[in-house]
Structure formats: structure tokens, C-alpha cells
Amino acid sequence: MKLKTFAVVLIMCIISFMSPIEAAEFEMVSYSAHVKLQWLAASGIPEAQMYLKYLEKPNFFNKGNLPDFERVEKVNSLFQEINYSAANNFIKSNGYKNVFDVASSYSPRVIESVKNGDRYVVAELAAVAEIADKLAKKSLDAGYYDKFSYEVALVEDEDAMTELAAKFEGKVCIVENGRMVYLTKERADKMFKNVRKILESKGGCMITTDLLLKEYFSDTAAAVYDEKNAGVLFDETKKMYEKVLDDNLTVEHFQSEDQITSY
């Protein structure tokens, strides 16, 4: 049985006991969290490589089951590394000590964050939150455990997001990369309404690449393989996620930075 087929069968066995909505959410976040960690580890981030080792699961993709694997891996690894490192550098250089990671997948950002003295809180779905919490605790000394928490919450849930924001004292940096592509416009509106409410109350900022995801990803691909290949690599990456998810990703909520500013 091929690796990808095995992974899909395993996921379907687990989600068969859930409601249709819960099952879809589980499949999406579990799959994408693992794949994003695979790309981040391939970029050379030591913490991501450690997480991938602790996860003790075979990678979803390799040369045998993904056409154009080498180019897809190189571009996705660079894209994930840029997102991860740029956010970490911004948080640190701007003096943020409260980090609210929204739908962080298996990001090892918590390690650098708490070692820098930050308060770190994640809002995630249960399928990922439990595993991510275990990965963090396996990677950090027990003395850091009270500096972070993984909470089960939907980013569209106003009450849940407000409750989690109350864990912070002072301005907060909200990081969101990758959640919006799974949301309808209506659900995305609710998420950003909650973010705005938190920032109006606490002060701070939001970091995200989701608003112009296609443009940012294509720029990354063009830097590696020129503009002629950028569109092809974006389409291949999009299809890669959609094939297992059996659903379409929403990557073009906005067409320009002017639209985003107005929004």
C-alpha cells in the first residue's frame, strides 16, 4: 500500500466516529499540520527537524508519490522558512512579549518564544492542539511549561477568542498563517472581527500571509525558478493539498493590497 493511500485510510478510520463538520476539520488540520512541518524541517530549521523526529510518523510526500517533488519541496520549504523566521524576527525586534498563535499547526515557534521570555498561547483544533502540546513539552524543560498553553478553540468563535486573549497582559502579537485558506468568506470575516476586537482592547499587531497568499508564494517560487515556473509551482502546491483534502482551498479572497487595506 502506498504511503499516501495508507495515510488517507488511517485518517478516514479516525474521522468515521465524528460528525461531518468535525471530520472535515480534523482531516484538514491534521494533514496540513504534518505537511507544513515536513517542509519547515526540510528548510533546515533545527526545532522543526526535532519536532518531525518526535512526531514519529512517515512523511506524506517523497519522490515516489509526488510529481515534481524536488521543486515543490524546495519552494515550499523556502516559503515556510520565510514565514516562520520573519514572524519570529518581527516579534522579537518589536518587543512583543505576548504571542497569540492562531491555528499554528505543529509550529515550533513556542520554543524560541518562551525562551525569549514570552507568554505564548495557541488557539487550535483538538486534533492538532493535543499533539502540538506534547511536542512542545518534549522539546522544552519543565520550567517553561507555565509559559505556554495550547487551547482548543475555533478562531471564528468570539467568546472563545476573547477568553484566550484575557490570558495576556499588555499588547499582543497575533500570528495567523494558513487558516484562512480553509474558511469561507463568512467564516474568515468572523475570524478577523475577533482579531480586530482583541487588538482594539489589548493593542498590538497581526502577522499573516494569507491575505495575498498566491502572490507571496508565487514571488517565492519566482525567486528560485523564475517567473515562468512560478504559476506552475503554485498550482502544483495547491493541488497537492486539495487532493488529500478532497476540497478546494480559498486563496484569493483579495486581489490587491488596496482591497486588504479597505477591508
C-alpha positions as CSV (number, residue, x, y, z in Angstrom):
1,M,0.0,0.0,0.0
2,K,1.4,3.4,-1.0
3,L,2.3,5.8,1.8
4,K,-0.3,8.4,0.8
5,T,-3.0,5.8,0.5
6,F,-2.2,4.4,3.9
7,A,-2.3,7.9,5.4
8,V,-5.7,8.6,4.0
9,V,-7.1,5.3,5.1
10,L,-5.8,5.9,8.7
11,I,-7.3,9.4,8.8
12,M,-10.7,8.1,7.5
13,C,-10.8,5.4,10.2
14,I,-10.4,8.0,12.9
15,I,-12.8,10.6,11.5
16,S,-15.6,8.0,10.9
17,F,-16.6,8.5,14.5
18,M,-17.0,12.2,14.1
19,S,-19.7,14.5,12.8
20,P,-19.2,15.6,9.1
21,I,-18.1,19.0,10.2
22,E,-15.7,17.7,12.8
23,A,-14.4,15.1,10.4
24,A,-13.6,17.7,7.7
25,E,-11.8,19.9,10.2
26,F,-9.8,17.0,11.6
27,E,-8.7,15.9,8.2
28,M,-7.7,19.3,7.1
29,V,-5.7,20.4,10.1
30,S,-4.0,17.0,10.8
31,Y,-2.9,16.7,7.2
32,S,-1.8,20.3,6.6
33,A,0.0,20.5,10.0
34,H,2.1,17.5,9.2
35,V,3.0,18.6,5.7
36,K,3.9,22.1,6.7
37,L,6.2,20.7,9.4
38,Q,7.8,18.5,6.8
39,W,8.6,21.5,4.6
40,L,9.8,23.6,7.5
41,A,12.1,20.8,8.6
42,A,13.4,20.4,5.1
43,S,14.4,24.1,5.2
44,G,16.9,23.3,7.9
45,I,15.2,24.8,11.0
46,P,16.6,22.7,13.8
47,E,13.5,22.9,16.0
48,A,11.3,21.8,13.1
49,Q,13.6,18.8,12.5
50,M,13.3,17.9,16.1
51,Y,9.5,18.1,16.1
52,L,9.4,16.0,12.9
53,K,11.5,13.3,14.6
54,Y,9.4,13.4,17.8
55,L,6.2,13.1,15.7
56,E,7.3,9.6,14.7
57,K,5.2,9.5,11.5
58,P,6.4,8.9,7.9
59,N,6.4,12.0,5.7
60,F,3.4,12.3,3.4
61,F,5.4,13.2,0.4
62,N,8.5,11.9,-1.3
63,K,9.9,11.4,-4.8
64,G,7.8,8.3,-5.2
65,N,4.4,9.7,-4.6
66,L,4.5,13.4,-5.6
67,P,5.3,14.5,-9.2
68,D,7.9,17.3,-9.4
69,F,8.8,16.6,-5.7
70,E,12.2,18.3,-5.7
71,R,11.0,21.6,-7.0
72,V,7.8,21.5,-4.9
73,E,9.8,20.7,-1.8
74,K,12.4,23.5,-2.4
75,V,9.8,26.2,-2.9
76,N,7.5,25.2,-0.1
77,S,10.4,24.8,2.3
78,L,11.6,28.3,1.5
79,F,8.1,29.7,1.8
80,Q,7.6,28.1,5.2
81,E,11.0,29.2,6.4
82,I,10.4,32.9,5.3
83,N,7.0,32.9,7.1
84,Y,8.4,31.3,10.2
85,S,11.6,33.3,10.5
86,A,10.1,36.7,9.5
87,A,7.4,36.4,12.1
88,N,9.8,35.4,14.8
89,N,12.2,38.3,14.0
90,F,9.4,40.8,13.9
91,I,8.0,39.7,17.3
92,K,11.5,39.9,18.9
93,S,12.7,43.1,17.2
94,N,9.4,45.0,18.1
95,G,9.5,43.9,21.8
96,Y,6.3,41.8,21.8
97,K,6.1,39.6,24.9
98,N,2.7,38.2,24.3
99,V,2.3,35.9,21.3
100,F,-1.2,34.6,20.3
101,D,-0.6,31.9,17.6
102,V,-3.9,31.3,15.8
103,A,-4.1,27.9,14.1
104,S,-0.3,27.3,14.4
105,S,-0.3,23.7,13.3
106,Y,2.9,22.0,14.5
107,S,5.0,25.2,14.5
108,P,7.9,25.0,16.9
109,R,7.7,28.8,17.4
110,V,6.8,28.2,21.0
111,I,10.4,27.1,21.7
112,E,12.1,30.4,20.7
113,S,9.2,32.4,22.1
114,V,9.2,31.1,25.7
115,K,13.0,31.0,25.8
116,N,12.8,34.7,25.0
117,G,10.5,35.2,28.0
118,D,7.3,35.5,26.1
119,R,3.8,34.4,27.1
120,Y,2.7,32.0,24.3
121,V,-0.9,30.9,23.7
122,V,-2.2,28.8,20.8
123,A,-5.8,28.5,19.5
124,E,-6.1,25.3,17.6
125,L,-8.5,22.4,16.9
126,A,-8.3,19.4,19.2
127,A,-6.7,17.2,16.6
128,V,-3.6,19.3,16.5
129,A,-3.6,21.0,19.9
130,E,-3.0,17.8,21.8
131,I,-0.1,16.6,19.6
132,A,1.5,20.1,19.4
133,D,1.4,20.4,23.2
134,K,3.2,17.1,23.6
135,L,5.8,18.1,21.0
136,A,6.5,21.3,22.9
137,K,6.8,19.6,26.3
138,K,9.1,17.0,24.8
139,S,11.3,19.8,23.5
140,L,11.4,22.1,26.5
141,D,12.4,21.8,30.1
142,A,9.6,21.6,32.6
143,G,10.4,25.1,33.9
144,Y,9.0,26.6,30.7
145,Y,5.6,24.7,30.8
146,D,3.8,27.6,32.6
147,K,4.8,30.0,29.8
148,F,2.7,28.4,27.1
149,S,-0.7,26.7,26.6
150,Y,-2.4,25.0,23.7
151,E,-6.1,25.7,23.8
152,V,-8.9,24.1,21.8
153,A,-10.8,26.9,20.1
154,L,-12.2,28.0,16.8
155,V,-10.8,31.3,15.6
156,E,-14.3,32.3,14.4
157,D,-15.7,31.8,18.0
158,E,-15.9,35.3,19.6
159,D,-16.4,34.1,23.1
160,A,-13.5,31.6,22.9
161,M,-11.1,34.0,21.4
162,T,-12.0,36.7,23.9
163,E,-11.4,34.3,26.8
164,L,-8.0,33.3,25.4
165,A,-7.0,36.9,24.9
166,A,-7.7,37.5,28.6
167,K,-4.6,35.4,29.4
168,F,-2.4,38.3,28.2
169,E,-1.4,41.4,30.0
170,G,-0.4,44.2,27.6
171,K,-0.1,44.4,23.8
172,V,-0.3,41.2,21.8
173,C,1.1,39.9,18.5
174,I,-1.4,37.6,16.8
175,V,0.2,35.2,14.2
176,E,-2.1,33.6,11.6
177,N,-0.6,31.7,8.7
178,G,-2.6,29.1,6.8
179,R,-6.0,29.1,8.5
180,M,-7.8,31.5,6.2
181,V,-7.5,29.2,3.1
182,Y,-9.8,26.7,4.8
183,L,-12.5,29.2,5.6
184,T,-15.4,30.6,3.6
185,K,-15.6,34.4,3.3
186,E,-18.2,34.5,6.1
187,R,-16.1,32.5,8.5
188,A,-13.0,34.5,7.6
189,D,-14.9,37.7,8.3
190,K,-15.8,36.3,11.8
191,M,-12.1,35.5,12.4
192,F,-10.9,39.0,11.5
193,K,-13.7,40.6,13.5
194,N,-12.4,38.7,16.6
195,V,-8.8,39.7,15.8
196,R,-9.8,43.3,15.5
197,K,-11.7,43.2,18.8
198,I,-8.7,41.8,20.6
199,L,-6.3,44.3,19.1
200,E,-8.6,47.2,19.9
201,S,-8.7,46.0,23.5
202,K,-5.1,45.0,24.0
203,G,-3.2,46.9,21.4
204,G,-0.6,45.1,19.2
205,C,-0.5,43.7,15.7
206,M,-1.4,40.8,13.4
207,I,1.1,38.9,11.2
208,T,-0.4,36.9,8.3
209,T,0.5,35.9,4.7
210,D,-3.0,34.6,3.9
211,L,-4.5,37.8,2.6
212,L,-2.3,37.6,-0.6
213,L,-1.2,34.1,-0.3
214,K,-0.9,33.4,-4.1
215,E,1.1,36.5,-4.7
216,Y,3.6,35.8,-1.9
217,F,4.0,32.2,-2.8
218,S,4.5,33.0,-6.5
219,D,7.1,35.6,-5.6
220,T,9.0,32.9,-3.6
221,A,8.8,30.4,-6.5
222,A,9.9,33.0,-9.0
223,A,13.0,33.8,-6.9
224,V,14.0,30.2,-7.1
225,Y,12.8,29.0,-10.5
226,D,11.9,32.3,-12.4
227,E,8.5,33.8,-13.1
228,K,7.7,31.4,-15.9
229,N,7.6,28.5,-13.5
230,A,6.1,30.3,-10.5
231,G,2.5,29.8,-11.6
232,V,3.1,26.1,-12.3
233,L,4.6,25.5,-8.8
234,F,1.8,27.4,-7.1
235,D,-0.8,25.2,-9.0
236,E,1.1,22.0,-8.1
237,T,1.2,23.0,-4.4
238,K,-2.4,23.9,-4.3
239,K,-3.4,20.6,-6.0
240,M,-1.1,18.7,-3.5
241,Y,-3.2,20.0,-0.6
242,E,-6.5,19.7,-2.3
243,K,-6.0,16.1,-3.5
244,V,-6.0,14.6,0.0
245,L,-8.4,17.1,1.5
246,D,-10.8,16.4,-1.4
247,D,-11.8,20.1,-1.2
248,N,-10.8,23.4,-2.8
249,L,-8.7,25.9,-1.0
250,T,-9.7,29.6,-1.0
251,V,-6.5,31.5,-1.9
252,E,-7.9,34.7,-3.5
253,H,-10.2,36.4,-1.0
254,F,-8.5,39.6,-2.1
255,Q,-6.9,40.8,-5.4
256,S,-4.7,43.7,-4.2
257,E,-3.2,45.4,-1.1
258,D,-5.6,48.2,-1.6
259,Q,-8.5,45.8,-1.1
260,I,-6.9,44.5,2.0
261,T,-6.4,48.0,3.5
262,S,-10.0,48.8,2.8
263,Y,-11.1,45.5,4.4
